[in-house]
Amino acid sequence: MKKACATLLAVLMSCAFMTSCQKTVEETTTSSESESAQEDDGIAVGDKIIFGNYPQKKNPETDKYDTEPVEWRVLEIRDGNALIISEYLLDATVYYYDMADVTWEKSSLRKWLNSTFYDAAFSESEKNLIVTTKIQNQDNPLYGTPGGNDTEDNVFCLSLEEAQKYFKDADDRRAAPTEYAVMKGAAVSDDCKLANGMKTGWWWLRSPASSSNRAADADCFGNIDTVKNADGIDGDIVFAESNCVRPVVWIKLADSVKEVG
């Protein structure tokens, strides 16, 4: 999985410096007054960077899952910050722990990403590079299912609109779960594989689906569930345990980001 095109070397910054430079990014699905760029500090949209660490491959000698650097894809560059998404599906968990109506604001997944995952994946110096994001939670465009209140998150999932915006097609959206995610229950299919032979999985989006007890997702073919299936529903039930997590964060670009050959 270490096919990085760029490497992120996080350096420790003083608390006073980071306090003076702290920003908040507003995540929107429409045009923004902030100007997007294709490249900044040698990092370009589409580049791969390394940031944080998380269990991924199983070590046959110890029978445990080694913590490894996480590979991310750069989706957008804006105002000196980069929006990045994990290249692989890092874990498998529910959107919500019960069969109930829920929005992103109250979801178990949001809480898990901003606490358990956040603390496990990022060092203190890396946390200082993560920019808190104002999240717009829009209603489902097909069904009108309420998206709920807007939120402020350090880590989040893409919305339906963002998953369509940042990937050129369904094939580009496909992603494979790590060995660790498969151990946690990630569903894979022999019919869905990347060019390298890795089986792909399903990953959560933060948007609601056809009802408030279903959440949108991208399937193993990279398709986004926005069309009714034979049962007249889409997305997946919120307590589906086999769906994966593909985290998204905004990070501050600085001299700590170096392009490598």
KAPEZI-V43557 format. One record per residue. SS is DSSP state (a for helix, b for strand, c for the rest). NEAR is the number of other ideal C-beta (glycine too) atoms within 12 Angstrom. D_LAST is the distance of its C-alpha to the last C-alpha in Angstrom with 2 decimals. Layout:
BEGIN
SS_NEAR_D_LAST + SS_NEAR_D_LAST
END
This chain:
BEGIN
c_29_16.47 + c_17_13.31 + c_19_11.06 + c_26_9.22 + c_24_6.80 + b_32_7.56 + b_25_9.71 + b_41_13.14 + c_22_14.79 + c_31_18.41 + c_20_20.61 + c_16_24.35 + c_23_26.28 + c_13_30.03 + a_14_32.33 + a_10_33.94 + a_16_30.77 + a_23_29.68 + a_11_33.23 + a_11_33.30 + a_19_30.01 + c_20_30.60 + c_24_30.51 + b_20_31.50 + b_34_29.82 + b_25_32.20 + b_40_30.95 + c_24_32.66 + c_25_32.82 + c_14_34.31 + c_10_33.39 + c_16_32.91 + c_10_33.74 + c_22_30.32 + c_14_27.84 + b_24_24.78 + b_20_21.63 + c_17_18.67 + b_21_16.24 + b_28_16.75 + c_24_15.04 + c_24_11.70 + b_40_12.13 + b_23_13.56 + c_27_16.06 + c_24_14.78 + c_34_11.51 + b_31_11.55 + b_44_11.99 + b_36_13.76 + b_43_17.20 + b_36_20.38 + b_24_21.61 + b_39_24.11 + b_28_25.84 + b_33_24.24 + b_24_24.76 + b_20_28.06 + b_15_28.25 + c_10_30.83 + c_8_31.97 + c_11_32.89 + c_10_33.46 + b_15_31.72 + b_23_28.68 + b_20_25.89 + b_22_24.33 + b_24_20.56 + b_32_17.81 + b_43_18.21 + b_35_15.67 + b_42_16.48 + b_36_16.12 + b_42_16.55 + b_37_19.89 + b_39_20.98 + b_31_20.46 + b_31_23.78 + c_22_25.14 + c_25_22.11 + b_36_21.94 + b_43_19.86 + b_39_21.58 + b_43_19.74 + b_42_21.09 + b_40_20.43 + c_39_18.79 + c_41_21.50 + b_47_25.18 + c_48_25.55 + b_41_29.33 + b_31_32.61 + c_36_35.48 + c_31_38.24 + c_46_38.24 + c_33_41.66 + c_19_43.75 + c_15_46.85 + c_17_48.06 + c_20_48.69 + c_21_47.97 + c_33_44.97 + c_34_42.46 + a_43_38.94 + a_25_40.54 + a_26_42.59 + c_40_40.35 + a_29_39.61 + a_43_35.99 + a_39_35.52 + a_25_37.18 + a_29_35.11 + a_37_31.76 + a_32_32.79 + a_17_34.31 + a_21_33.56 + a_34_29.99 + a_26_29.17 + a_20_30.51 + a_24_28.99 + a_34_25.40 + c_32_24.83 + c_25_25.53 + a_18_27.62 + a_24_24.79 + a_35_22.90 + a_28_26.21 + c_29_26.44 + c_38_23.38 + b_41_24.98 + b_34_27.15 + b_27_30.51 + b_37_30.90 + b_22_34.16 + b_38_34.34 + c_30_36.56 + c_39_38.23 + c_29_39.73 + c_24_42.47 + c_34_41.73 + c_22_41.85 + c_24_43.82 + c_25_46.25 + c_15_46.46 + c_31_45.89 + c_21_45.52 + c_33_42.08 + c_26_43.70 + c_18_43.04 + c_21_39.81 + b_30_37.95 + b_23_35.58 + b_36_32.86 + c_35_29.82 + c_48_28.67 + b_44_29.95 + c_44_29.74 + c_42_29.32 + c_39_32.58 + a_41_33.73 + a_27_32.99 + a_33_29.49 + a_36_28.59 + a_24_29.73 + a_24_28.10 + a_30_24.51 + c_29_24.20 + c_15_24.96 + c_15_27.22 + a_21_28.49 + a_18_26.01 + a_24_23.12 + a_38_25.03 + c_37_25.38 + c_44_23.96 + b_36_24.60 + b_40_26.22 + c_36_25.02 + a_30_27.41 + a_31_28.70 + a_40_29.52 + a_28_31.35 + a_20_33.30 + c_27_34.26 + c_22_35.73 + c_35_33.11 + c_28_34.53 + b_32_32.70 + b_19_34.05 + b_11_33.88 + b_12_34.04 + b_27_30.78 + b_20_27.57 + c_25_23.94 + c_9_22.63 + c_12_21.50 + c_11_25.12 + c_27_24.84 + b_28_27.94 + b_37_27.67 + b_40_29.94 + c_41_31.74 + b_49_30.54 + b_53_32.65 + b_46_32.74 + b_49_34.77 + b_46_37.19 + b_43_40.66 + c_43_41.63 + c_28_45.10 + c_28_46.84 + c_30_46.19 + c_25_46.00 + b_36_43.12 + b_50_39.51 + b_48_37.13 + b_43_34.24 + b_45_31.73 + c_34_32.78 + c_33_30.97 + c_24_30.82 + c_28_29.25 + c_29_32.59 + b_38_33.89 + c_38_37.51 + c_29_39.29 + c_19_41.89 + c_17_44.94 + c_16_45.10 + c_7_48.38 + c_12_49.50 + c_13_48.91 + c_24_46.22 + c_32_42.46 + c_38_39.76 + b_36_40.58 + b_31_43.10 + c_36_41.83 + c_23_42.45 + c_32_40.51 + c_25_38.82 + c_30_36.54 + c_41_34.41 + b_43_30.97 + b_49_29.24 + c_50_25.99 + c_47_25.77 + b_43_24.75 + b_44_24.28 + b_38_23.78 + b_45_21.73 + b_40_21.81 + c_37_18.70 + c_26_18.71 + c_18_16.97 + c_26_16.21 + b_33_13.41 + b_22_10.07 + b_23_6.90 + c_18_3.77 + c_8_0.00
END
